[in-house]
Amino acid sequence: MLLSFLLFFGLLSYAGAQRPRIEIDSTLHMDFERYDPPSTLVVPEHPTPSAKFPFIDVHSHHWRMAEQDLDLLIRQMDSLHMQIVVNLSGRGAAALKAMFDNVRKYGYQDRIAIFTNINIRSIDDPDWTEATLQQLEYDVGIGACGLKIYKSQGMFDTDSTGNRIPIDDPRLDPVWAKCGELGIPVIIHSADPRSFWEPHDENNERWLELKLRPNRKRSETDPAPWEQIIAEQHHIFRKHPKTTFINAHMGWFANDLDHLAMLLDSMPNMYVEIGAVIAELGRQPRQAAQFFEKYQDRVLFGKDYYNPPEYATYFRVLETADEYFPYYKRYHAFWRMYGLELPDEVLKKLYYKNALKIIPGLNAAAFPE
């Protein structure tokens, strides 16, 4: 009996030793960053490489415009149906003049507009106010048609004591008043998406972006609470009703259009532009279309980072009724998007009419009625 048991056990062991080893598919353990399957959904697609109407991009950056090949830039603009690009990185004074000199050399005064910039880090200098206002007057005199305020100027710039300069610092009031007097708009980028201030965990919609770009992570003390920075921006809009302000990136409320609507209702001198938030609009097509219909006189087209192939996603979201198509940067938006199919009149206001209304000196003759 014992011998039979031992023989049986030995046979089992032998069979087990000969059993093929199961290999585990490595794709079952891939990183989350790699998982991005193409959709199997079959629906009509309408790639939109150029805009239906000529448009003005009110939010672009060309830091080297003083020596840039502007023939190349204009060819790219023509391929997109972009009639006017607004370079927000004019710098000011001599640097701004060098840019305008290059624009005139190429003969593209009707295609390129430039906003100026100011330095606020030296705000404690005795002559800062006078010098800054003189610079604004000079810059507008040579062609600047607006003032751009960078996010760093309300987040990281500090005064002589090392304290952060909030964008509603009373020492800046003469600047906003001067812009109103000169009739130029001020475009302000304040803060960043609210998720950058939230815990970097499984509940954060920007988890992948913060993992790949950890320098974008913020906190209540780095540099200040999100709500505080946003409130500082709104404070100057309300304090200077005679000055026109363009709230960059839809004020980071593209994901809460009801709240943005309330802000627009309460601040008639505030406009918004859609740079870098098209993915938010494309995932709520019905809500976004209703918003554009209601606030069609207050929204401008902007892109921010200048990269010609990326414009096609903006056009597709705004113009078509396409369903379930991807954004061009997955770490910004892992979700799919849908077209708003905006009416022609709304598109015309978004693409150029609203910009022509509030930005002085633009050539309106190149646009249809």
Secondary structure as UniProt FT lines:
FT   HELIX           2..18
FT   HELIX           26..29
FT   HELIX           32..34
FT   STRAND          55..60
FT   TURN            63..67
FT   HELIX           70..80
FT   STRAND          82..87
FT   HELIX           93..106
FT   TURN            109..111
FT   STRAND          112..114
FT   TURN            121..124
FT   TURN            126..127
FT   HELIX           128..141
FT   TURN            142..143
FT   STRAND          147..149
FT   HELIX           152..155
FT   TURN            160..161
FT   TURN            167..168
FT   HELIX           170..172
FT   HELIX           173..182
FT   STRAND          186..188
FT   HELIX           194..197
FT   TURN            202..203
FT   TURN            205..206
FT   HELIX           207..212
FT   HELIX           214..216
FT   TURN            220..221
FT   HELIX           226..239
FT   TURN            241..242
FT   STRAND          245..247
FT   HELIX           248..252
FT   TURN            254..255
FT   HELIX           257..266
FT   TURN            268..269
FT   STRAND          270..273
FT   TURN            275..276
FT   HELIX           278..282
FT   HELIX           285..294
FT   TURN            295..297
FT   STRAND          299..300
FT   HELIX           308..310
FT   HELIX           311..319
FT   STRAND          325..326
FT   TURN            330..332
FT   STRAND          336..337
FT   HELIX           344..348
FT   HELIX           349..353
FT   HELIX           354..358
FT   TURN            360..361
FT   HELIX           364..366
//
